[in-house]
Amino acid sequence: MTSSVLLFAQKLPITAEVLVIAGGGGGGKSGDDGGGGGGAGGLIYATGLTIVSGSYSIVIGGGGGQNARGTNTTGLGYTAVGGGNRVAGGAAGSGGGGNSTNYPSGQASTAPTQGKNGGSANGGAYAPGGGGGGAGGVGADAGGGGTGAGANGGIGIFSSITGSSVGYAGGGNGGSGNDRTSTWGGQTTAYGNGSGGFRGASGGNGGANLGGGGGGVCNFGSAGTGGSGVVIIAYPGAVARATGGTINTSSRPGYVVHTFTTSGTFTV
């Protein structure tokens, strides 16, 4: 009788919280003007998700390269949309920042529940680029003038789903025009987003499995690549009731945490 009750209990559905993040967009590379920062990968956070016995495919999106969008992350019925880039266009988790000459305004996100819009760039010679949108805030608009720093990307979101507070899905910082030859202008990269480039320095890459946008750059150097996505599943307990991903039973007391940094299968 006891063994039957235990067996039945193990077959009960899992009630979990889930974080699904797509790959961030790559930073923009323009001419003499600074390219816009890449948009963050779309971010979905859900609680109270019921997961019944079975196998579930998890696909982790990659970060976009220079002037390219990130790719989608899918799993457990959710699709987080890849981060945008102003040059690439199209639907995005967060919009890419604007480039001055050809793309004067930031791309609006077409998935507003997953991210925010990119910032605009001012027209004019050697003008800096706008910041990419983040999961938690819009990208900043760039100022004018050839010596101005690229605009800050939008803030991401801090999550403690793994037991530690981690910043995810920040918008890439815009690049400076090629008249600016030093410093990034104090831009934050606390959410896995890339720093903006300037003449003599390439844009920074988004952090791996953080979904941040890549930093923009002018015609000297390369724009940053967006950060890859991630899927994190956490449920109460001390013993794993599923397989797949990297399993941790101690990082968050009272919870089992499965982290997918590459594509795989979650089996309950």
C-alpha positions as CSV (number, residue, x, y, z in Angstrom):
1,M,0.0,0.0,0.0
2,T,2.8,2.4,0.9
3,S,4.7,1.8,-2.3
4,S,1.5,2.3,-4.4
5,V,0.8,5.6,-2.7
6,L,4.4,6.8,-3.3
7,L,4.3,5.7,-6.9
8,F,1.0,7.6,-7.4
9,A,2.5,10.7,-5.8
10,Q,5.5,10.7,-8.2
11,K,3.1,10.8,-11.2
12,L,1.3,13.9,-10.0
13,P,2.0,16.9,-12.3
14,I,4.8,19.3,-11.5
15,T,3.8,22.9,-10.7
16,A,6.7,25.1,-11.8
17,E,7.9,28.6,-12.6
18,V,9.6,29.1,-15.9
19,L,11.9,31.7,-17.5
20,V,12.1,31.6,-21.3
21,I,14.5,34.1,-23.0
22,A,15.3,34.3,-26.7
23,G,18.6,35.3,-28.3
24,G,19.4,39.0,-28.4
25,G,19.8,41.0,-31.5
26,G,23.2,41.9,-32.8
27,G,24.4,45.5,-32.7
28,G,24.1,47.7,-35.7
29,K,27.1,48.8,-37.8
30,S,26.6,52.0,-39.8
31,G,29.0,54.2,-41.7
32,D,30.5,57.3,-40.0
33,D,27.4,57.3,-37.7
34,G,27.1,55.0,-34.7
35,G,25.0,51.9,-35.2
36,G,22.1,51.3,-32.9
37,G,22.2,48.7,-30.1
38,G,20.6,45.3,-30.6
39,G,17.3,44.6,-29.0
40,A,17.1,42.1,-26.1
41,G,15.7,38.7,-26.7
42,G,12.0,38.3,-25.7
43,L,11.5,37.4,-22.1
44,I,8.7,35.3,-20.7
45,Y,8.3,34.6,-17.0
46,A,5.4,32.3,-15.8
47,T,4.4,30.9,-12.5
48,G,2.0,28.1,-11.5
49,L,2.6,26.2,-14.7
50,T,1.3,22.7,-14.6
51,I,3.6,20.2,-16.3
52,V,2.2,16.6,-16.7
53,S,4.2,13.5,-17.4
54,G,5.8,13.5,-20.8
55,S,8.8,14.8,-22.8
56,Y,9.1,18.4,-23.9
57,S,11.4,19.8,-26.6
58,I,13.5,22.8,-25.5
59,V,15.1,24.9,-28.3
60,I,17.5,27.7,-27.3
61,G,17.8,30.7,-29.6
62,G,21.1,32.1,-30.6
63,G,22.2,35.7,-30.5
64,G,22.2,37.7,-33.8
65,G,25.4,38.8,-35.4
66,Q,26.2,42.3,-36.7
67,N,23.1,43.8,-38.2
68,A,21.1,40.6,-37.6
69,R,18.2,39.5,-35.4
70,G,18.4,37.0,-32.6
71,T,16.5,33.7,-33.0
72,N,13.5,32.4,-31.0
73,T,13.6,30.2,-27.9
74,T,10.8,27.7,-27.5
75,G,9.7,25.2,-24.8
76,L,6.7,24.1,-22.7
77,G,4.3,25.8,-25.1
78,Y,6.1,29.2,-25.0
79,T,7.9,31.1,-27.7
80,A,10.2,33.9,-26.8
81,V,10.9,36.1,-29.9
82,G,14.4,36.9,-30.9
83,G,15.7,40.4,-30.3
84,G,15.5,43.0,-33.1
85,N,18.1,44.9,-35.0
86,R,17.1,48.2,-36.7
87,V,18.7,47.2,-40.0
88,A,17.2,43.7,-40.0
89,G,13.6,44.8,-39.2
90,G,10.7,42.5,-38.6
91,A,8.9,41.3,-35.4
92,A,11.1,41.3,-32.3
93,G,11.2,40.6,-28.6
94,S,12.7,44.1,-28.1
95,G,13.3,46.6,-30.8
96,G,16.8,47.6,-32.0
97,G,18.1,51.1,-31.6
98,G,18.1,53.5,-34.5
99,N,21.1,54.4,-36.8
100,S,21.4,58.0,-37.7
101,T,21.6,58.2,-41.5
102,N,19.3,55.5,-42.8
103,Y,17.3,54.6,-39.8
104,P,16.4,57.7,-37.8
105,S,14.0,56.0,-35.4
106,G,14.1,52.9,-33.2
107,Q,12.2,49.9,-34.3
108,A,9.0,49.3,-32.4
109,S,8.7,45.9,-30.7
110,T,5.8,43.8,-32.1
111,A,5.8,41.6,-29.0
112,P,5.2,44.3,-26.3
113,T,4.6,41.7,-23.6
114,Q,8.2,40.4,-24.1
115,G,10.2,43.6,-24.4
116,K,10.3,47.2,-25.2
117,N,11.1,49.6,-28.1
118,G,14.5,50.7,-29.3
119,G,15.6,54.3,-29.0
120,S,16.0,56.8,-31.8
121,A,19.1,58.3,-33.3
122,N,19.5,62.0,-34.2
123,G,20.3,62.8,-37.8
124,G,23.5,64.5,-38.7
125,A,27.1,63.7,-39.5
126,Y,28.9,61.3,-37.1
127,A,25.9,61.1,-34.8
128,P,25.7,58.3,-32.2
129,G,23.2,55.4,-32.3
130,G,20.1,54.8,-30.2
131,G,20.0,52.1,-27.5
132,G,18.3,48.8,-28.1
133,G,15.1,48.0,-26.2
134,G,15.3,45.8,-23.1
135,A,12.9,43.5,-21.4
136,G,12.3,46.1,-18.6
137,G,12.6,49.4,-20.4
138,V,12.9,51.3,-23.7
139,G,16.2,52.1,-25.2
140,A,17.4,55.7,-24.8
141,D,17.4,58.2,-27.6
142,A,20.8,59.3,-28.8
143,G,21.9,62.9,-28.6
144,G,23.3,64.8,-31.5
145,G,26.9,65.8,-32.3
146,G,29.9,63.9,-33.5
147,T,31.5,63.5,-30.1
148,G,28.4,62.2,-28.3
149,A,28.4,58.7,-26.8
150,G,26.0,56.1,-28.0
151,A,22.8,55.9,-26.1
152,N,22.1,53.4,-23.3
153,G,20.2,50.3,-24.0
154,G,16.9,49.7,-22.1
155,I,17.2,47.9,-18.8
156,G,16.5,44.2,-18.5
157,I,15.0,42.3,-15.6
158,F,16.6,40.8,-12.6
159,S,15.4,37.3,-11.7
160,S,16.2,35.0,-8.8
161,I,14.7,31.9,-10.3
162,T,18.0,30.0,-9.9
163,G,18.5,31.2,-6.3
164,S,20.8,34.1,-7.3
165,S,19.8,37.5,-8.6
166,V,20.8,37.7,-12.3
167,G,20.2,40.4,-14.8
168,Y,18.7,39.2,-18.1
169,A,17.7,40.7,-21.5
170,G,19.1,44.2,-21.5
171,G,19.2,46.2,-24.7
172,G,22.5,46.7,-26.4
173,N,24.1,50.2,-26.1
174,G,24.3,52.3,-29.2
175,G,27.7,53.0,-30.9
176,S,29.3,56.4,-31.0
177,G,30.1,58.2,-34.3
178,N,33.6,58.0,-35.6
179,D,34.6,61.4,-34.2
180,R,34.5,59.9,-30.7
181,T,37.8,58.1,-30.0
182,S,37.6,57.1,-26.4
183,T,35.3,55.8,-23.7
184,W,31.8,54.3,-24.0
185,G,30.1,57.0,-22.0
186,G,29.5,55.0,-18.8
187,Q,27.0,52.7,-20.3
188,T,25.7,49.9,-18.0
189,T,26.0,46.2,-19.0
190,A,24.3,44.9,-15.9
191,Y,21.7,42.9,-17.8
192,G,23.9,40.9,-20.1
193,N,23.9,43.6,-22.8
194,G,26.9,44.7,-24.9
195,S,28.7,48.0,-24.6
196,G,28.6,50.5,-27.4
197,G,31.6,50.9,-29.6
198,F,33.4,54.0,-30.7
199,R,36.3,54.8,-33.2
200,G,39.0,52.3,-32.2
201,A,36.8,49.9,-30.2
202,S,34.2,47.3,-31.3
203,G,30.8,46.9,-29.8
204,G,30.6,44.5,-26.9
205,N,28.8,41.1,-27.1
206,G,25.8,40.2,-25.1
207,G,26.4,37.7,-22.3
208,A,25.9,34.0,-23.2
209,N,22.5,32.7,-22.1
210,L,21.4,36.1,-20.8
211,G,19.6,37.3,-24.0
212,G,21.1,40.8,-24.1
213,G,21.5,42.8,-27.2
214,G,24.9,43.5,-28.8
215,G,26.5,46.9,-28.8
216,G,26.5,49.1,-31.9
217,V,29.5,50.5,-33.7
218,C,30.5,53.0,-36.4
219,N,32.6,52.0,-39.5
220,F,35.7,51.2,-37.4
221,G,35.4,47.8,-35.7
222,S,32.6,45.3,-35.5
223,A,29.3,45.4,-33.8
224,G,28.6,43.1,-30.8
225,T,26.8,39.8,-31.2
226,G,23.6,39.3,-29.2
227,G,23.6,37.0,-26.2
228,S,22.1,33.5,-26.6
229,G,18.9,32.6,-24.8
230,V,18.0,30.3,-21.9
231,V,15.2,28.2,-20.4
232,I,15.0,27.8,-16.6
233,I,12.5,25.6,-14.9
234,A,12.1,25.6,-11.1
235,Y,9.7,23.6,-8.9
236,P,9.4,22.8,-5.2
237,G,11.2,19.8,-3.8
238,A,14.5,18.3,-2.8
239,V,14.7,15.6,-5.4
240,A,14.5,16.0,-9.1
241,R,11.3,14.7,-10.6
242,A,12.4,15.3,-14.2
243,T,15.5,15.1,-16.4
244,G,17.0,17.5,-18.8
245,G,19.3,20.5,-18.7
246,T,21.7,21.1,-15.8
247,I,19.9,20.1,-12.6
248,N,20.7,21.8,-9.3
249,T,19.0,20.9,-6.0
250,S,20.9,23.3,-3.7
251,S,21.3,26.7,-5.4
252,R,17.7,27.6,-4.4
253,P,16.7,26.0,-1.1
254,G,13.5,24.0,-1.3
255,Y,13.5,24.0,-5.1
256,V,14.9,21.9,-8.0
257,V,16.2,24.0,-10.8
258,H,16.7,22.8,-14.4
259,T,18.8,25.2,-16.6
260,F,18.9,24.7,-20.4
261,T,21.7,26.7,-22.0
262,T,21.6,24.5,-25.1
263,S,18.7,22.7,-26.8
264,G,17.5,19.5,-25.2
265,T,14.5,17.6,-23.8
266,F,12.7,18.1,-20.4
267,T,11.1,14.8,-19.4
268,V,8.8,14.5,-16.4
